Amino acid sequence: MAAPDELFCWEGDWGLPSVHTDCLVVLAYAQFAGAPLKLRKISNPWKSPGGSLPALCTNQKETLSRPSDIIIHLRKQKYNADYDLSAKEGADSLAFISLMEEKLKPALIYAFWIDSKNYVDVTRRWYAERMPFPLNFFLPGRMQRAETEKLRLVRGDNILEPGDELEKELDFDNDSVMDLFDVCPESEVTLTDFRAYQTVILDPEGDAQIDPNWVVLNQGMEIVQTMNSDPGLAVGYTAFNGVDFEGTFHVNTITDDDYAGFIFGYQDSSSFYVVMWKQTEQTYWQNLPFRAAAQPALQLKAVKSRTGPGEFLRNALWHTGDTEGEVTLLWKDPRNVGWKDKTSYRWQLSHRPQVGYIRVKLFEGMDMVADSGVVIDTSMRGGRLGVFCFSQENIIWSNLRYRCNDTVPEDFQAHRKQVLMHIKV
C-alpha cells in the first residue's frame, strides 16, 4: 500500500487548526473529501519541501504549494468533495467559491496584513514569536508584501505598498470600512440599515382602511408590514444619487391579493418612484374621486402628485395606467402575471439619475421572471429608498442591500438620444 501524501501547514491558534487561510482551505477540502493525508504542522516554512506553506509532498515525490493545485491533485486521486453534487449544485458551488475569493478573502487579507494595528499587534507578533531566528526578522514582512500583491490582483491596482497610505487607498472616505465592503465608499454611509426610518401615510384622511404597521428586524435589513392597510411607505433617511438596490419580498399569507413593492428616488410624499406588484385584477372599492382599475402585473411608476397624500394619490397608485397630475406608468410587465402566495421574489434595481437610467429585474429562485429593460426618466434626480404596501398584510422584505454606484451601465448607450430629448423638454 502506497504511503499517504504528506501535507505541511502552518500550526494553529485562536481555536483554528491553522492560522493561515490557504492552509485552512486545503485542510477543509481534505476533510470533506476524506483524503488520508499525513499532516505536519510547523512554524518554519523553510522546512517544508517547497519552502512555503501549505505544501503537499505526494507519494510520487512531487511538491505542490498552491491550494488550487493541491485540490486538483486530490481530485485526481478520487478524493472529490463535489462528487455527489448535481450540475446545478456544482454551479452553485463555483458561484460561492467566486464570492469567497472576491469578498471574504480580501477582507481577511486586509484585517491580518494591511490594517497597521492588527499587523503590528497580532499578525507580525504571532509569526515572529514562532519562527526561528533569523527568519522572524524578515519573513513576516515578506509575507505581508505577498499578501498585498494578492489584494492588488483582486483590485486591479498597479502598485500597492503596505502601510498607512495603503489603508487610505483601500478606504477612500476613511470611515474604517474597506471600500470593497463599504456600500458608499465616498461617503459616511457604510452599510444597509433601515432601523431609522420614516413612516409615510399616503391616504391620511381616508377611512377605507387602517394605516400600515411596520416592524424592522435583523439590524435594519428586514422589514415586516403586518396589517391590511391604506397605502404607505417605510423610507430610510439616507439619500442617494446613483444606487443599486436589491432585496427579497415574500407575502406570507394566502388570504389577500393586493400590492407589495419598493420605492426609490424619494424626494417627499408627492415625489418618488415605486415598483409595485398586485396578485389579481381588481377595481378599487372607493370609486371617488375616480374609478381605479389594477392589473396583476409588475409596474414601475413615477409619482409627481399635485395633490399629495390623499384620495387622489391613493386611487392613482391603485390604477394601472397614467393619472394626469398624479402618477405616470413608466413600464408594466406585458405578461400580466401576479405574484404567488408564500413565494420569495428577489429584485435588482439600478438607478442612475444623472442620465435618467432605470432598470428593474425580478427573480424567483434562479429564474428571472421580469425585466423592465432600460427605462429613461428624469423626474427624480436621486433620493431615498424604502418599501411600499397597499391593502396587503404580512409582507416581508428581507436581505435588503443598497450600494452607491454612479457608473452608467453599457446598455444605456442606445438611449443617449432619448436622454437629450428629456433634457430639452
N, C-alpha and C positions, 0 to 999 in steps of 0.2 A: 504493500500500500504506500502510495507516494506521501511524502511529508507535507503537512499543510503549509499554505503560504504564510509568510510572516509579515505582520503589519507593525510598523514603527509609528508611534504617535506621541504628541506632547502629553505629559501627565495631566491629571485632572485637579480641580479645585472648585470651590463655591458650589459643591454638590453636583458637579458635572463630571462625566468620565474623561473629558479633555477640555482644556481652556481654549483650544484653537478651533475656529469654525470649520476649517477644511477637514480637520481630524474628526470632528463631530459628524460631518456629512458622511464620511466613509464608515465610521463606526455604526451610525444609524442604518445605513443601507445594508451593511453586512449582517446586522442584527435581524432586519426584516427579511432578508434573503436566506438566512440560515447558513451563511458561509462559515466553514470551520477554520477560522484564522487563528494563528498563534500571535497573541498581542504582546507587544513590548512597549511600555510607556517609559519615555526617557525625557530628560530636560537638556540634552546636548544634541542638537541636530546633526553635528559632525560625526556622531556615532551611528547615524543611520546609513544605509547603503548608498543613498543618493545625496547625502549631505544636507538634506532638508526634510521637513516633516509636513504632512504624512509621507510615508514611503512604504511601498509594498514590495517585498522580495519574494518572487514566485518560486515554485519548486523547480522551474527551469532556469533559475538564477537571473531572471530578468528583473529590473528595478523600475517601478512606476511611481511617480510623485504627484501628478495631477489627479484630483478626485475623479474627474470625468474618465481618465484613462483607467483608474483602478476599478471603477464601476463597470466599464466596458469589459475589462478582463474577467470580473466576477460573472458577468452575464454569459460570456463565452464558456465559462466553467459550469454553466447551467444553474447558477445561483442568481435568479432573476426575481426581484421583488414585485415586478409588474406582470408576472407570467399569467395570473388568473384574471387580469383586467380585460374588460371588453374594449372594443375600439373607442367607444365614447369615453370610457373611464381612462383609457390611455391618453386620449387627447386632453381630458381634464387634468391629468397628472402633469402633462407637459406645460399646460397653462399655469398651474400652481408653481411649478419649478421656475418658470419665467418670472412670475410675480415675486417670488422669493429673491431671485437674482437681481431684479430691478429695484425692489423696495427694501426688503429686510436686510440683505447683505450690505448695501451702502450705509444703512443705519448702524449696523454693528461695527463697521469699519470706522465710522465717524465717532461712535461712542468710545471705542477702545484705543484708536490710534490718532485721531485728529483733534478731538477735544483736549486742549492743553492740560487742564487739571486732571482729567481722567488718565491721560497718558503718563503724566509725571507721577501721580499719586498711586495709580493702580497698575497699569499695564507694564510700564518700564520697570517699576519696582518688582513686580512679580517675576518677570523674566530674569532680571538682573540678580535676584536673590537665589534663583535656582540654577542658572547657568554657571559653569566653572570659569574661573579666571584663565585667560583674559577675554573670553567670549562675551562675558557680561558687560564689557565696556563698549563694544561696538555692534554686536549683533542686534540688540533691541532697536537701535537707530536704523540699521539696515532693513530690519523687518518693517519698521514704520514707513520707510520710503517705498518698499514693495507694496504695502497696503495702499499707500497713496496713489501708486500707479494703477492699481485695480480700480480705485474710485475715479481716476481720470478717464479710464476706458469707459466706465458706465456713463459719465457725464459728457464725454466727448471733448474735454478741455485739452489744450496743448501742453500747458505747464502748470503744475501744482506743487508748491513747496510746503512741507509741514510747518506749522506754527500759527501765530495769531492771524497773519494775513490770509492763510488758507481758511481759517474759521470764518473770517469776514466774507471771503469769496463764496463759501458754501451757505452763508446765512446773510442774504442781502440786507434785510431790514433789522438785523442784529436783535432779534427777539428770542434767541436761544432755541429756535426751531429750525432744523436743517431745511433748506429750500426744497429739497426733494420730497419732504413731507408737510411743508407749510402750504395751506390752502391758498394763501395770498402772500407770496414771497416778498412783495414790495410794499406791504403794509403791516399793521399790527395784528391783523386777523390771522390766526394760526390754525384753527380747527373748526369743524362744523359744530354749531351749538345753537339750538333753539330753546334753551332753558329760559332765556329772556325773550319774551315775545309780546306782541301787541294783538289784542283781540279786536277785530273789526266786524261790526254788525252791519249787514248790508240792507236790512229791512227793519230799522229800529222802531218804527211806529206801527207796523202791521201786526195783526194778531192771528195770522194764519197758522203760525207755528211758534214754538219756543226758540230761544237763542241757543247756539251751539255750546257744548261743554267740552273744553279741551283739557287733555291730560298729557303732560310731557314726561317721557321716560328715557332711560338709557343715556344719561348725561347729555340730553338735548338732541339726540339723534333719532328719537322715535316720538311720534305724536299720535294720540288716540282721540277721536271725537265720538262721544257716546250717545248723542240724542238725535231724534228725528226732528230736524231744526230748520229754521229760516236760513237763507244763505249767509255764510260768514267766512271769515279768514282768520288764520293764526299766522302772523307775519313776524319774521325775525327783524332785528334792528340794524343789521349790517347792510349797507348799500353797496352795490357792485356796478362796475362798468361791464366789461366782458366777463362772462361767467359760464362755467359748466356746472349744471345742477342735475343730480340724479337721486333716485330713491325708489323704494318699493311701496306700493299701496295694496291693501287687502281688505275687502269688505267681509267682515266676519259675521255674516248673518244670511239667512235665506228669506227674510221677511219684508224686504223692501227692494226698490229698483231705481233709485234716483242718482243724483250727481255726486261724484268724488273727483278731486283733481288737485292741481297745484298752481301757484302763481309766481310770476317773476316780473321784473321791471316795475315794482310797486312804487308809485310816487305818493299817492294818497288814496283815500277810499273811492275816488272817482276816476283814477287813472292807474291802470295796471293791465298786464297780460294774464290770461287764465287759460290753462289747459284743463278741460273738463270732459267727463265721460258719463253717460247715462246707460242704464241697462236696457230699458224698453222705451218704445214710443209712447208719448203721453201729452195731453193738453193740460196746462196748468189750471188748477181748480178755481183760481181767482181770475175772472175774465176782465176785471177792471185793473188798471186803466186800458188794457188792450189784451186781446187773445194771444197766448203764447203757446207754441207747439214745440215739443222737444223730440228729437230723433235719437235713436240708440247708436251714436257714433262718437268717436273721439273727436274733439273740437278744439281749435285754437282761436281765441277771441282777443281783440283789443278793446279794452273798456276805456272810453273817454266820455264820461257821463256829465251832461249839463245839469241834471237834477241832483246827482249824488245819491247816497243811500236812501232807499225808499221803494215805493211800489213800482215806479217806472223802471228803475235799475233791476229790481227783483225779477220782473217779467221779462226784461230784455236778456238777462242772464239765462233764464229758463229756455227762451226761444232759440231754436237752431236756425240762425239767419241774422241778417243785419237789422238793427233798430236805430233809426236815424237819431243822432244826438245822444246815443247811449252806448251801443256796442256794435263792433264790426266783426263779422265772422271772417277770419283770415284763411282758415283751412278746415275742412271736415273730411274724415275718413270716408271715402266713397262706398265702402263695403256696408256701411250702416250696421255694424255689429256691436252689440253691447257687451259689457263686462260680465264675467261669470261669478256666481256665488263662491265664496271661500276659495278664491284663486288669487295668487300673488302675481302682480304685474310690476315690472321694473321700467322706469322711464329714464331717458337720457336727453337732456336739453342742452343745446349750445346756443348762446345768445351773444352777439357781437353788436351792441347798439351803435358803435361808431360808424358802421356801414349798414345797419338795419337787418343783419343776418339772424335768422331764427331757424332752428331745425329741431324737431322732436321725434324721437324713436321710442317705441314701446315694445317690451319683450315679455313673453310668457315662457319661463324657463330659458332655454337656449334659442327659442324661436322668436323672430321679430314678427309682431302681429300688426304693427302700424308704423308708417314713416311719412312724416309731413313733406319730406323733401325740403328744398331750400325755400323759405318764405321770407320775403323782403318787406319790412315795415319799420318805420322810424317814429312811430307815435310816442314811444317812451325811450328816452336816452339813458337806459340803465335804471337801477333801483333795487328794492329789497325783494327777498324771497319768502315764500310761505306756502301754506296748503289751503285748500278750498273745499267746502262742503255745501250741499243744498238738499235738504229733505232726506238725507241718508244717514242712518245711525251706524254705529260700530265700524267705523273706518279706522284702519291702522296704517299710518305712514311710518316706514322704518328704513334703516340703513341710509338715512339722509346724508348726502355729501355734496359740498359745493367747493369750487376752486376758481380763483381768478384766472382768466385766460382771455387776453386781447388778441391772440393770434387768429387771423382770418383763415378759415378752412379753405382748402383748394377748390371745393365745389362752388365757392362763391364767384369765381372768375366769370362764369357765363352770365352773371346777374349784375355786372357793374353798370350797364346802361340803365337798368331799372332803378338802381340807387341814384344815379344822376337825375332821373326823372322825379324821384321822390324829393330830392334836394331842391330842384327847380320849383316844384309845387309848393 
